[in-house]
Amino acid sequence: MTKILLLSDTHGYIDDSILKYVKQADEVWHAGDIGNLKVTDAIKALKPLRAVYGNIDDAKTRIEFPEHNRFMCEQVDVWITHIGGYPKRYDMRVRETIKQNPPDLFISGHSHILKVIPDKKLNLLHMNPGAIGIYGLHKVRTMLRFTIDGKKIDNLEVIEFKR
């Protein structure tokens, strides 16, 4: 079983309250708009990190992290990208690929809106952890944590912080 902490849209912000949850995870996944490599450096000092760059990220971040990150976690095919949309409204950059070769778990960020939506047509689960950073229109800062055990995605929990 692998314990995952999923976050997005840090926009350069990291603090001890976030790092407390990083320490409890086996892996941390970041769905883009990192904002500053000090964020990912702080996470990588504690746990393995999988991340993608977002639309606000600079050239250094884009060199270190890809736009799309597709990988296996246990027996779950995972695809993380920053701007990906969600079921029935996938972004044009991923729409054809996701239809032709859907992952088990599709993760995006960008909207600052927490969403967990099953796509019954493509037989996948979509997650957007919202935004954990302090910049943007969101009133509540959010992250997700969950477990992957074989092919099973389970124990989903929303972590909230007030702005």
C-alpha positions in Angstrom: 0.0 0.0 0.0 1.3 3.5 -1.0 0.1 6.6 0.9 -0.2 9.6 -1.5 -0.4 13.3 -0.7 -1.7 15.2 -3.7 -1.4 18.9 -4.0 -1.4 21.7 -6.6 -1.1 25.4 -7.1 1.3 26.2 -4.3 2.3 29.3 -6.2 5.6 29.4 -4.2 4.1 28.8 -0.8 5.1 26.0 1.6 4.9 25.9 5.3 5.1 23.5 8.3 1.4 22.7 8.2 1.8 21.3 4.7 5.1 19.6 5.5 3.4 17.9 8.4 1.3 16.0 5.9 4.2 15.5 3.5 6.0 13.6 6.3 3.0 11.2 6.7 2.9 10.2 3.0 5.0 7.7 1.1 5.0 9.8 -2.0 3.9 13.4 -2.8 2.4 14.3 -6.2 2.2 18.0 -7.3 -0.1 18.9 -10.2 1.6 22.1 -11.2 1.9 25.9 -10.6 4.7 25.1 -8.2 5.8 28.8 -8.3 9.3 28.4 -6.8 11.6 25.4 -6.6 12.0 26.0 -2.9 8.6 24.3 -2.6 9.6 21.1 -4.4 13.1 21.2 -2.7 11.4 21.2 0.7 9.2 18.3 -0.3 12.0 16.3 -1.9 14.1 16.7 1.3 11.4 14.6 3.0 9.7 12.3 0.5 9.8 11.1 -3.1 8.1 13.7 -5.4 6.3 13.4 -8.7 5.4 16.7 -10.2 4.5 18.6 -13.4 5.0 22.3 -14.2 2.0 24.6 -14.6 1.3 27.8 -16.5 2.9 30.1 -14.0 6.1 28.1 -13.7 9.4 29.5 -14.9 12.0 28.0 -17.2 14.0 26.4 -14.3 10.8 24.6 -13.1 10.0 23.5 -16.7 13.5 22.0 -17.1 13.1 20.1 -13.8 9.6 18.8 -14.3 7.6 17.7 -17.4 4.2 19.1 -18.6 2.8 15.5 -18.4 3.8 12.8 -16.0 2.4 9.3 -16.7 3.5 6.5 -14.5 2.5 3.4 -12.7 1.9 3.4 -8.9 1.5 -0.2 -7.9 -1.1 -1.4 -10.5 -2.7 2.0 -11.1 -1.9 3.9 -14.3 -1.6 7.6 -13.3 -1.5 10.7 -15.5 -0.7 14.1 -14.0 -0.9 17.3 -16.0 -1.6 20.9 -14.8 -4.3 21.9 -17.3 -6.3 18.8 -18.1 -10.0 19.6 -17.5 -12.3 17.0 -16.1 -14.8 14.4 -17.2 -17.0 15.6 -20.1 -14.8 18.8 -20.2 -11.3 17.6 -20.9 -8.9 20.2 -22.2 -8.2 20.0 -25.9 -4.5 19.3 -25.1 -5.4 15.9 -23.6 -8.8 15.1 -25.0 -7.9 12.7 -27.8 -5.1 10.9 -25.9 -7.3 10.4 -22.8 -10.1 8.9 -25.0 -7.7 6.6 -26.9 -5.6 5.6 -23.9 -7.3 6.5 -20.6 -5.3 6.1 -17.4 -6.9 4.7 -14.2 -6.3 8.0 -12.4 -6.2 11.3 -14.2 -5.0 14.3 -12.1 -5.0 18.0 -13.0 -4.8 21.3 -11.1 -5.1 24.8 -12.4 -8.8 25.6 -11.5 -8.1 25.9 -7.7 -11.4 24.0 -7.4 -11.2 20.6 -5.6 -12.9 17.9 -7.6 -13.0 14.1 -7.5 -15.2 12.8 -10.3 -15.5 9.3 -11.7 -15.6 9.1 -15.5 -17.8 6.1 -16.1 -17.5 6.3 -19.9 -13.7 6.1 -19.8 -13.5 4.0 -16.6 -11.2 6.4 -14.8 -11.1 8.5 -11.7 -10.4 12.2 -12.0 -8.8 14.2 -9.1 -8.1 17.9 -8.8 -6.7 18.7 -5.3 -7.7 22.4 -5.5 -5.1 24.9 -4.4 -2.9 24.8 -1.3 -1.1 28.1 -1.9 -2.2 31.5 -0.5 -2.6 33.2 -3.9 -5.8 33.0 -6.0 -9.5 33.3 -5.6 -10.0 30.2 -3.5 -11.3 30.8 0.1 -10.2 27.4 1.4 -6.8 25.9 0.8 -7.0 22.2 0.0 -5.0 19.0 -0.6 -6.0 15.3 -1.0 -4.5 12.2 0.5 -5.4 8.7 -0.4 -3.9 5.2 -0.6 -3.2 3.0 -3.6 -3.2 -0.8 -2.8 -2.7 -2.8 -6.0 -5.4 -1.5 -8.3 -7.5 0.0 -5.5 -7.6 3.7 -4.8 -9.0 4.1 -1.3 -9.1 6.1 1.9 -9.6 9.4 0.2 -9.4 12.4 2.5 -9.7 16.1 1.9 -7.3 18.3 4.0 -8.5 21.9 4.4 -6.8 25.1 5.7 -8.4 28.5 6.0 -6.9 31.4 4.0 
